[in-house]
Amino acid sequence: MVACSSSAPAPTAAPAAQPTKAAEPAKPAEPTKAPAAATQPSASFPKLEIRLGHTANTDLNYHKGSVRFAELVKERTNGQVTVTVYPNSQLGTEKDITEQVKSGVTQMATVGAAIVASFPGWEPIGVFSLPYIMKGNTEEEQYQVFIKLARSPMMKDLAETAAKTSGIRALDFSWWYGFRHLTTKSKQVIKPEDVKGLKIRTPDAPIHKVALQTLGASVIGMGFAELYSALQMGVVDGQENPLQTIYTNKFYEVQKYLTLSGHMTQHQFLLINDKFYQGLSPELQKVLSDAAVEAGEYQSKLQLADNKKSLDDLKAKGMVVAEIDRADWADKTKDAWKQFQPQITQDLVDKVRQAQ
């Protein structure tokens, strides 16, 4: 499917895995449930089916979070509202799926924040994905900082304005994905200048590209479904992703070196078409919003643990791991945000830094 498609594909037509129903995957851990009275509005709900797409394979935690969201919605609407999850890029790239949410072809999606920031109205939200803007030396530290920002009036104001402008609403924007780290096949990267001239794949969004472009890499925007074969055939020299993604997609088979660059912190948005959302009853809006936050907390805890574990797993698979001088990399990319003016301003950058 491409973004301009006017009709939705039948689930069985996708060459990838079948769409994932809420009850199918095993739960890694049983999340803590709030008391029923606090989460189950007293209302009857219409029979409704919702499509939710993303690009992750079914081992990744934001797929598990998407499925958890579907389970909660089904439970809290007494089975009246069914969310069907389409993983593995069945509905296209992240850009494709976001376009589908914008047009209403697909009602919902789980998408990276930097992709969302490439859509008109959402550009200021890209400030949270700039190189080294987030405080904290570990993912656990940064997650606590980010939750504070995500629940702040500043973030909520940005999101509300963006929803009205773009037609795309974020039910939650604090699903943790983690530090994006660099991998390469033939050249070990330690210093910022080692990046120069390398062909590196990133998602096809300006914020994703900016750190490595600033350091002199030739950055190629590419859909995730194409990435493994591109690495295998040498179309690109390397890529960057959180550790769990690198491990579960077996990039260690086609990449030798792992640089713990942490040049960008990624979080995921759970998106919904705003016109569709506004047409729902307040009770059902609350069910969706509450389920989004709870599912986000669930998947974030899984992701934090799995990113840490995946580092040891990648070492065990033979990847050569290098630490970096974080201050040096941050200094070399400190002015990267300026190319996103006027949507991202010095005032906004300062506010984000001060709010931490």
Buried (B, 14 or more C-beta within 10 A) or exposed (E): BEBEBEEBBEBEEBEEEBBBBBEEBEEBEEBEEEEEEEBBBEBEBEEBEBBBBBBBBBBBBBBBBBBBBBBBBBBBBEEBBBBBBBBBBBBBBBBBBBBBBBBEBBBBBBBBBBBBBBBEBBBBBBBBBBBBBBEBEEBEEBBEBBBEBBEBEEBEEBBEBBBEBBBBBBBBBBBBBBBBBBBBBEEEBBBBEBBEEBBBBBBBBBBBBBBBBBBBBBBBBBBBBBBBEBBEEEBBBBBBBBBBBBBBBEBBEBBBBBBBBBBBBBBBBBBBBBEBBEEBEEBBBBBBBBBBBBBBBBBBBBBBBBBBEBBEBBEEBEBEBBEBEBEEBBEBBBEBBEEBEEBBBEEBBEEBEEEB
